[in-house]
Amino acid sequence: MGVAAIAAGPEAARGSRDADRLGTDARRRRYADVRELIASPRNPTPLVRLNRVAAGVDAYLKLEWMNPFGSIKDRTARYLLEGMRQRGELDGRELVEASSGNTGIALAALAALDGIPLTVTIPSGVPQEKLVLLRMLGATVMATPDDLCPVDNPRDGAIALARAVADSPAHRGRYAMPNQYANPDNVRAHYETTGPEIWEQTEGRVRTFVAGYGTCGTITGVGRFLKERDRGIRVVAVEPQPGHRLPGLKNLQEAKAPGILDRSVIDDVVRVDDGPAYAMALRLFREEGLIVGPSTGAIAHAIAGLESGAAGVVVGISPDSGLKYASFYASLVEQEGALP
Amino acid sequence: MIDFTWDAELDCKGLLCPLPVYRTSQAIARLGAGQVLRVECTDPGSLADFPAFARQRGLALLAAQDQGDRQVFYLRKEAA
């Protein structure tokens, strides 16, 4: 039985009519459809202050893992699909997308709700949890090493593979590819939602914004929105080192710079090593009670290094939670003693 | 033209790179050491991809044949 059939079953059995249903009442936090939970200025993800790990800096993390499918990519996936639907690109087609996991998971949930088959190409180094979640949501998963295509795409194997699935003559237009790395709807998602939320939630007092290099939709969309409000707001990009183990982030020397990246909105780039990023993730768990993924550790490490006086109110993105990285974190806790 | 015997074959006609090397890496995983896979492609990019792929994965590329409208590769899985 498919996902749609399961969802429709009990409803049909009760024979309920639209008029009998409670419907959405956001004030009561009651929703008729899970998609209404995807963050927007009317329903923003929380900002939470860092009280211990960034001494002297008035810093807040925006907890994007409070989105219904678990990451900031819920916003992106919604905008990508809406744009494709409006342009007629979805008609009768399956979806294929390259993802380090989170976009794939959000797309898989949304595609399942619409009955659209989805194939996700994913770097083989991502945690097992993400692969299982994708399969649970009904996606077809093609895991590939980053260096699958040593000649043309030395570090972007998953992206090249998704492009090949979409464009191969043998598939005769069967697939449509959202292509989050080049699709302006990725930027628009953050320009229209994440950016305005941060401006409103800080009452216009945000002075520094920190996000990672990944697809670059967040840093470009939020950066552009904030710069239009106040040119003096400092936008800081966090970049991992080559060969890093920080899913979702990209080093733009080893990976191609995404087409949607607008460097004109970025003031500084901070390079973060894996070690300090994971160490900061551990501190966020233990000192702030924040169960975050490794990329949040990198972003918070960059925040902790800002000059306290000059930074003003700082907002950093926490793209996803730590729940999907238990297998990565196992080695951290095993250093303190073997797991039982 | 040299003819080889092979143990399995893979049709990658109409598939753009790197799909043929992806499919090939899956097919190779199902072979035993010493067995040969014949792969037929139509993307000229495969002529550059397969030698690099074979080097990277420790496979013996016995032959790469450019037949104009198609490219044929013979790969042998080596003992681990």
Chai-1 contact restraints between the chains, C-beta under 6 A:
chainA,res_idxA,chainB,res_idxB,connection_type,confidence,min_distance_angstrom,max_distance_angstrom,comment,restraint_id
A,T144,B,Y22,contact,1.0,0.0,6.0,A-B,restraint_1
A,L148,B,P18,contact,1.0,0.0,6.0,A-B,restraint_2
A,C149,B,P18,contact,1.0,0.0,6.0,A-B,restraint_3
A,P150,B,A52,contact,1.0,0.0,6.0,A-B,restraint_4
A,P150,B,Q56,contact,1.0,0.0,6.0,A-B,restraint_5
A,V151,B,A48,contact,1.0,0.0,6.0,A-B,restraint_6
A,V151,B,D49,contact,1.0,0.0,6.0,A-B,restraint_7
A,V151,B,A52,contact,1.0,0.0,6.0,A-B,restraint_8
A,A160,B,P18,contact,1.0,0.0,6.0,A-B,restraint_9
A,L161,B,P18,contact,1.0,0.0,6.0,A-B,restraint_10
A,L161,B,Y22,contact,1.0,0.0,6.0,A-B,restraint_11
A,A164,B,L16,contact,1.0,0.0,6.0,A-B,restraint_12
A,A164,B,P18,contact,1.0,0.0,6.0,A-B,restraint_13
A,A164,B,L19,contact,1.0,0.0,6.0,A-B,restraint_14
A,D167,B,L16,contact,1.0,0.0,6.0,A-B,restraint_15
A,S168,B,L15,contact,1.0,0.0,6.0,A-B,restraint_16
A,S168,B,L16,contact,1.0,0.0,6.0,A-B,restraint_17
A,P169,B,G14,contact,1.0,0.0,6.0,A-B,restraint_18
A,A170,B,G14,contact,1.0,0.0,6.0,A-B,restraint_19
A,A170,B,L15,contact,1.0,0.0,6.0,A-B,restraint_20
